[in-house]
Amino acid sequence: MRIGIIGLGRMGGNMVERLIRGGHEVVAYTRDQAKVKAAVEKGAIGATSVEDLVGKLEAPRAVWVMVPAGKATEDMIAQLRPLLAPGDILIDGGNTRFTDDVRRAQELKPSGIHYMDAGTSGGVWGLKVGYCLMVGGSAEDFALLEPIFKTLAPPDGYLHCGPVGAGHFVKMVHNGIEYGMMQAYAEGFELMEASEYDLDLGKIANLWNQGSVVRSWLLELTALALEADPGLTSLAPYVDDSGEGRWTVEESIRLSVPAPVIALSLQMRFRSRQDKSFSSRMLAAMRQQFGGHAVKKAGPAS
């Protein structure tokens, strides 16, 4: 089938290629025409504008938006709305908050435009191994676009999770779990790095993926990172977050469901961004006051 994809970044560009390999026709657009040209060289139909992309699709049209969540996605949907017709389907594959999906679907309903949310996991490896897709929307729209989902995903790698918003809700929780898993691995490897043993952390990461109960794709990626840079000296100790961890914690509060591991893993990401933590100084001061523990004095610039 033919589908339009807007956004040709690290994931969008690879999704275009995977769909073309699967026999689909893809109309591709992004503001950077060099990326459009690269997609055309791989077999895509290039578009010079959003209007051009919509014009190259046949009704009922399907347009997959793969741009950063937030304002960029909101602006793109606003631009698409007057160009689409009743029965057309708009799919948001970014990391949107599920409540925004519900609102958008209601806003588009009077125009007869259908809306779907597709939580997409797989990162830059998706081209090779496929994307795990968590889809929200009507059963009818899901059935219509299932050939697209089936091509993008590995076997059994896509699921209709429920109505609009369900896909991104599941993806949000997925990313919250990811935060906790990553934090546990990071703490464990730091313990081994600090021990008196001369441990090869890369070999241990690889070892644990051979039948261990803690084996995972994240651990495979850890092994690759340690193989390339055993001491991770090329990386600054700064960990960003893209929103899903925060939303997961907020939902745990709203639903009164305890999620301490996810909450603390999010807090540790905030902690990583502090070059000089006042809380750490406060802890040292209290230890000195109540127990006379030795403290390290800060330098003149601290």
N, C-alpha and C positions, 0 to 999 in steps of 0.2 A: 504494500500500500504506500501511498504518498503522504508524507508528514512534513511540516515545517518546524525547524528548530532555530530558536533565537538564542544566541549565546554560544560562542565557540571557544570557551576557555579550556582548562585542563580536562574537565569532564565532558562538557558539551561537544568539543571537537572529536573526542574519542567515541562518544555516543553516535555521532554522525557516521564515523567510519565503520563502527560495528553494525549499524543498521544497513549501510550500503553493502557490506559483506554478506548480510543476511537476505539480500535481494530486494530491499525496499528503496523507494525513491525519496530522497531527502532534499528539501529546499532549505538552504542554510543562509543565515544572516547574522552578522554582528557589525558593529560600527567600524571595526578594523578590517578594511577590505583585503588586507594581506592574508588574514585568517580565512576569509571567504574564498580567496583564490586557492589557498592550500586545500580547503575542503573540496573545491571544484576539481582539483587535480586528483583527488581520491574518488571522484565519481559523483559528487553532489551537484545539485543545480544551484547556482549562486544567485543571491538576491542583493540588490543595491540599496534597498530600504525595506522598512516594515511593510509599506504599501506594496512594494514589488513582490515580497514574499507571499503576502496574502493573495495577490493576483495570480500567482503561479500554482495555487492550490485549488482543487475542485471540491465543491460542496458534497457532503458536509465536510468542512475543513477541520484539520487537527493541527494545532500549533502548540509545540512544547517550548515553554520558556525556561531557559537554564541560565539565569543571570543571578547576581548576588541578592540574597533575601533583603527585604526592607524596601527602601525608597526606589532602588533600581527596578525591582519587580513591580512595585505599585505603579511606577511611571510607565513601564512597558505595557501593563494590562490596560491602563488608561489610554494608551496610544492604540492598542489593538481593538478596544471595545467598539468604536464607530466603524471599524473596517470589517468586523465579523458579522455574520448573519445568523438568524435563528437556526438552531441545530448544529452549529459549529461547536467544536470542543476545544477549550483552552486548558492546557496541563501545566501546572507549576511543579517543576522538578527540583527547585532549590530547597534551601533549609528554612522554609517559612514556618512561622508559628501557626499551629493548627487553628487557633481562633481567628487568624486573618483569613484563612481559607473559607471558613464558615461565613464570615462577613462578605467576602468577595463573591461567593456563590449567590448570596442573596441580592447583592448589588447587580449582578449580571442577569439574574432571572428575568426581570422585565424585558430584557433585550432578546430573550430566548437563547442566550449563549450558555452552553453547558460548561461546567468547571470540574476539574479533577486535580487532586494533589498526589504527587508521586514522590514519597521519600526515597532518596537514591543513595545507596551506600556502595562503595567500591573504589572511590578515589581514582588515582591515576592508573591503577591496575585493572580497571573495569574493561578496558578494550580487550585485554588478554583473557581474563577469567570471567567477565560478565559483571553485571550490576545487580545487587540485591534491591528489589523494588517493593515498596510498601505503598499500596495504592488506595486512595479514597475517592469515592464518587458513586454514581448510580451503577447498578449491575448492568444495565443496557450499554452505558458508555464504556464500561470495563470490557464487556464482550466485544464491542466494536474495535477497541484498540488492543485487544489481547495479542494479536500478531506482533505488534510493536514491543510489548512487554516481554513476550516470549523470546524475541530475538536479542533484546538487550540483556536479559538475565541468563545465568547458568541454569541447568536443569533444576526445577523446583525452586527457583530463585525469585519468584514474584508471587504476590498474594493480594487479592482484593480484601482489604482489611475492614471495609464498611463504607458508610456514607462520607460525604465531603468532610475533610478534617481528620478522618481516622488514619489515613496514611501518614501524614506528618506527625500525628500524635505518637504513633508507633515508632517513627523514626526519631522523635525527640527522646523517647525513653531509651531507645537503642543507643543514642549518643550519650545519655546519662550513664548507662551501664558501661559504655566504653571509657568514660572518665574514671570510673572506679577501678576497672581492670588495669588501665594504664598506670594509675597511682600505685596500685598494689605491686605491679611489676617494678616500677621505679624504686619503691621503697626496698623491695627485696634485693634488687641489684645493688643499691647503695650499701646495704648491709654487707653484701659479699665484697664489694669494692673496699670497704673500710676494715675488713677483717685482717687478722695476722697472716692469713694464707695468701699465697700468690696465685690467685684464681684467674683462669682464662674465661672471662665472662661471655665472650662470643661462643666459645665451645659449650659452655653450660646452657646458653640460650638454645643452641642447636640440639643439645642432648635432651632438654626438656620437651622438645617437639617430637621425640621418638617414643611415643607411647605413654608419656607422663599425663597425669590428670590435669595439669595446668597448660597443656599444649594449646596453641591457638595461632591464628594468622598474625595477631599482634606480636606474638613471640617470634614468629618467623621474621617479621620486619625488624624486631629488636636485634636478632642475630645478624641481619644484613647491615644494620647501622653500626654494630660493634665490630663487624668485620672490616668495614670501611674506615672506622675511626675508633679504635679500641678504648681510648680514654675519653671519647666524646669532647675533646678539647676544642674542636672547631665550633661548638655550639655554645651560645650564651644561655645561662640558666633562666630563661624567660619563656613562660608557657601561656599562650593566648587562649581565649575561648570564643567560640562563634555564636553562642547564645543558647544552644539546646540544653546544656547543663544547667544554666540558670532557670530556664523554663521548666525543666524536670523537677528541680527543687521547689519552684513556685507551685507546681501542680501537686507535689507531695504535701505541701502545706494546705492547699485548697481542699484536697481530698482527705486530709488527716491520715495520710499513709506515711509511716516513718521511712526515711531513706537516708540514714546517717552516713553511709559510705559514699554515696553520690554527693551529698552535701559537703562533706569534708574534702573530697577530691576537688570540688569546685573551689573551695576556700584555699587549697594548696596552690591552685593556679594563680589566684590573686596574690598569694604570698611570694610566688616566684618573681613577681614584678617589682618587688621592693628591694632596691639596692642596699639600703640601710634601714632595717626594720626597727621602729621604735619599740614594738612589742617585745622583740628579742632583747633590746637593752633593758626594758622594764623587768623582764624575767631575770636577767643577770643581776639587776639592782636588788630585787626582792630576795634572791638567793643569798646575796652578800649580807643583806640586813638580818635575815632570820638565822642564817647558818654560818656567817663569816666566810662564805666560799670565795675563793679567788676569782677576780674578774679581769678581763683584758681591757686596758684603757684604749680609748679611741684616739686616733691621730689628730693633728691640728685641723685637717680638712673635714673631719667627720662631724 
